[in-house]
Amino acid sequence: MKAGRSRIESGSWLVGCALAAACAGCHTAGHTGPVRGPLPLRTNGPLVQAFLTLRPRSAETVAPGAAQLRVVSAYSSIFEVGDGNAGSVSFDGELWRTSALFRTGLSTSTDLEVEVPFVYATSGFLDVFIETWHGLLGLPDGGRETRPQFDYDMRLTAGGQEAWQMTGDRLGLGDVPVVVTHRFVDARGSSPAVFVRGAVELPVGSQEDGFGNGAIDWGLGLGLESSFADWTFGAGAGWTDRAQPESFAQVGLEVEDGLAANASGEWRWSATSSLQLGLRYENAVSDDLGIEELGGDVIELDIGITFDAGASSRWTLAFSEDLVSESGPDFTAVLGFETRW
């Protein structure tokens, strides 16, 4: 198990406060649109990425005949190493997941989204940076000092057998989510917009390489969104039926249904830019081994800036950090691009 990892890592708050202060110095009032958020992020962990998760999204839908392409690239440093009587978890490496999300309108209040993700895991280069960052802020290393730097090991064992693994240094296609969103209440004054979602995830990723779970997941979600002057607030929740991989079934590991929730805030601090804040919860894939690195739920803080690059394009820079458990990535850097036509 990790030793003494901080329950809320103060580095996130320090960076967040500095970012907010910088934005405040440039703010000009009265920017009521457009809504650029929320940050469409999900936990970028090696095991959880093989299952369906509904990303946070806006209540705005794409109009019929129009289209939107969004590319979200997330790079995470991961160190989740723990042992128990029934098995062990060894997630030590770095994970890069880049997704192309294509969205098109089906009606004035309904759209269809298809996400095509690519996954790459490696030993990476961030170990020295993470250890230096923790040292400067007085944060614990969570057991990193017990293993060699730039090591790679992504394996889960149960009962002496390998239950799951992710192949390193190989680019692979992940499972493909298909999501339909319908806004059934428009925002009016102080009343929020309300939307529902239904999704299936097609099992096209390699189960043997750890890029997919080898079966169809499906899920349902609900979201709210309200705007006040140059602020927008949103919230959402989702449930997914996670399918059990064959490798889990062979060793008797059960998979829990997915539960996710998010809250977001956006401050449009100029005519072309927004500060984005998000808080996301995702439950563990399985707690059968009684190991926190596998069975701990995740709460992640997201902080980012989104800025327009023209009438129909925008960029996003963000980072995420897990706040309360042992099962989330240490640090995730995010680069996003969006265009509409």
Secondary structure, DSSP 8 states (H G I E B T S, - for coil): --SS--SS-HHHHHHHHHHHHHHHHH--S----------------TTGGGS-------S----BT-EEEEEEEEEEEEEEEEE-SSEEEEEEEEEEEEEEEEEEEEETTEEEEEEEEEEEEE--S-HHHHHHHHHHHT---TTGGGS-TT--EEEEEETTEEEEE--SS--EE--EEEEEEEEEE--BTTB-EEEEEEEEEE--S-TTTTS--SS-EEEEEEEEEEEETTEEEEEEEEEEE----HHHHHHT-----EEEEEEEEEE--SSSEEEEEEEEEE--S--TT--HHHH--EEEEEEEEEEESSSSEEEEEEEEEE-S-SSS-SEEEEEEEEEE-
